[in-house]
Amino acid sequence: MQSDRNILLLSDGPGGTIGADLDILYPGRVKRLDVTSESCDAGVLSRYEFVITAVNDGCNLHKLDYGAVTAFAESGGQVISCLFEYARNRGMHFSKTHVQDRIRPGMRIEIENDVTRGYSLGDTLWWYGTVTSAPDQTYANQMFQRQILGLETTENVASLGISNLNGGAVMLEERVGDGRIVAMDLASPVRPWYNSWGSTNKYLFLGNIVNNAVRYGKHYPERLDYDGFVDLMFDTAERYPDLFLEDEGRSSDGRPMYSLNVGDESRPTMYFGAAIHGWEWENAYGLLRLAEVLCRNPNVEGLNTPNLHFKILPVQNPGGFDRFTRQNSRGVDLNRNFDCNWDGFHYTQDVRMPWDYNFMGAKAASERETRVIQGIIDEHRPLCVIDFHTADYIMMLPHKGDGELLAAIHADVRDRLKNRYLTQKPYGGTYQQVNMDRITEFRPPEPYCIAYAAERGTPAAFLIEMSGNRDNVHALVMNTDTVVEICLAAVKQCLLKGGSP
């Protein structure tokens, strides 16, 4: 078996977008083989750990030696196959179902295993493409999906995900000898462009097989308003005795701001917050998932998390969270309102008014939400503060802090996220791995949450920008996984540093 190139892509051409995407996800690991001109016998396949088949033209199907593919699986190999070639080889009923705009095609998870990690039994995720391969939100009248109809499940053949259109198998697993074949509809979803409902998770299940992509992520079926999210927080706390909620004070529109709390308050505090810009809502679910992970296993990854106190404020801006706005209910950008060089911060605007992009408020800490967060920092003097945002992937530093500790956290985060998820830069950018490769230098003091924390002595305060601001829950497994990994990296490095400010 090759040490580097351990993934073989069998296609009837150069590999198309699937080949390009695999090269981004697994750089240096993918070998492409054109079955129309190159041999793909058992001897060739035996050099690899994973074989992926993607036949685009039905006229070339006979050129794929599926017997060799099956023999590879029997010998212990892992095969990921598009539905078409698998169904034809097994004599099954292959279907390509066009629905135009009558119903949005989805896949319902039927079995929880290592392939479907991140989803629970009964979860449904959108799974489809468009006829022109254009962004599915733009051409919603062109939706279609592939399935295998009438699949007979046996001891060795199981349906992992079925279509909401006709109950056909969109993803299945066949145990073959010492290995397996996982057949799934990889052909219908387009490339996972930024806000795609139908293709955001195209490579998630493949990634679970190849690289254990989902480690902590969790699907949440509904994008909730603030009150609904608070209900979910209380429901979660009821399941875990070590988790309790605390009312930290009122927001500008009069609602309680609840924090999730784990651990002894006498221990050094880790403060994690999200959605200070209300429309950057996804990371709130990631922090809720973090609380769950900490309570389920206080020694997750061998970390002695009981040596720390966790205060987590998933929604730092309830009004903006509900209204899908950057600002709070009074039109103030809360992350320009902190009492740290507020007078010295300048932004260009013809006339400064509420609801402007960077509107700072009438004075430093004029907003209730700002004062709540400042109060938490003043009371607990956190060892670490992470403020989660969504734009593009970057770790932003304040004007001062423990540079060595921050560098260690950054390196840990980079390693954790490597080769896990494929995404597109927001708003039509290039395709890339989910990553945190970029980091800023220390910058002048600004009226930001992390700058206030740094000024109050927090050694590891930083802001995380990551992909988000989507209009539904289709990327939450990826987002929640990323948030938990970043927080655990901070926990690990802070504990290694000694666990005290």
C-alpha positions, 0 to 999 in steps of 0.5 A: 500500500502506498504511504502517501497516495492511498486514495484511488479515484476511478472515473471515465475521464480526468475526474471532473469536479469530484477529482478537483474537490478530493485534491483539495480535501486530501492533498497529495493522497489522491491518484486519478485513473481513467478507466477508459484508457488505463487498467484498474485490475485487482493488482492496481487497486491493491496498492490503495486503502480507499477506492472511489468510483465515479462513472459520468457517462453511462456508455463507459460503464462496462469499462469499469471492472466492478468485479475488481472493485468488489474483490478489493473490498473483500480483501479489506478495502474501503470502497465509496461508489456512486449509485449508478455503477453500483446499482447496475453491477448488482442488478438493482433499480436505479432511479434519477428523480426530477421534481422541478420545484414541487418538493425539496429532495432530502435524505433521512438517516436510517442507521447511526454508524461511523459513516453517518456520524454527526446525524441521529436516526431520523434526521433529514438533510437536504440532498440534491442537485440542479439540472444545470449544476448551478447554485440550487437556491438560484434554480430551485425549479431544477432539483433532482436526486438519484436513488436505488429503488426497492433495495432488499436489505440483508445481513450484509446490505443496509440502507443508511439514508433514504429519499424523502421523495420515494423511500429509495436508498440514497446511501447504502452499505454492503459488507463484503468480506473483510471490507465494504462498499458504501454507495451514495448519490455523489453525482446529483449534488453540485460542488458545495458552494457557500450557501447550498442546501443540497450539496453542503454535506456532499463529502461529509459521509465520504470524509467520515470513511476516509478521515473520520471527518466528524468528531464532535459535530451534531445536526440540529434540525431547526433554526430557532429564534432566541426563545426557542434556543433558550428552551433548547439550552434548558432541555440540554441542562436537564439531561446533564446534572453538571450543566446549569444555566445562569441569568446574566442580565437583560438584553436591550430588548428586555430578555434574559441572557442565559449562560451555560456553566460547567465546573467549579467557579473557583477554578480558572475560567474559560469564557466562550461567546457567540452571536455578538453579531446576531446574524452570525448565528450558527456558532451558538449551536457549536457552543451548546454542543461543546457544553454537551461534550464536556458534560458527557466526558469531562476527560475528553481527549484525556483533558482534565477539564474539571480543573477549569470553569466554563462560562459559555454565552452562546447568544450574546445578542438576542435581538440580532439573533432573532432579527438576523441583524448584525446590530442589537435591537437598538441598532448598535454594533456590540463589538464596537461598543466595548470600553477599550479605546472607544474614543479612539476608534474611527470608521468612515461614514457620512453620517453616523447613525444606528444600524450603520455597519459599525455604529458604536453606540452613543458612548462606551458600553452604552448597551446592556449586552456589552455591560453583561459581557464586561461584567462576566470578564471583570468578575471571572478574569478569564484565562481564555476568551473566544469570541466566535464570528462568521465571515471567513476563516481567520484567528484575530488577536487583540492588542496584547496577550500571551503570544506563546500561548496564542501561537500554541492554540493556533497551531493546535487548531490548524492541526485539528481542522486539517483535511476534514471539510470542503467549503467555498469562501463566502459569497462565491469565492474559491473552494478550500478546506475548512481551516484556521491557517490565517492569524493576525498580528497583535493590533492597536486596541479597539472597542472589541470584546477580545480587546476588553478582555486582554486589557483586563488581563486575559492572556489568551483572548482571540476572535474566530471568524469562520464560514456562516451566516447561512439561511438554514441549518444545512451546515451545522454539523460542520460548524458545530464540529469546528467550534468544539475543536477550536475550544478543545484546542484552547482548553488543551493548551491552557491546561498545558500552560498551567491552567492559571492566568 
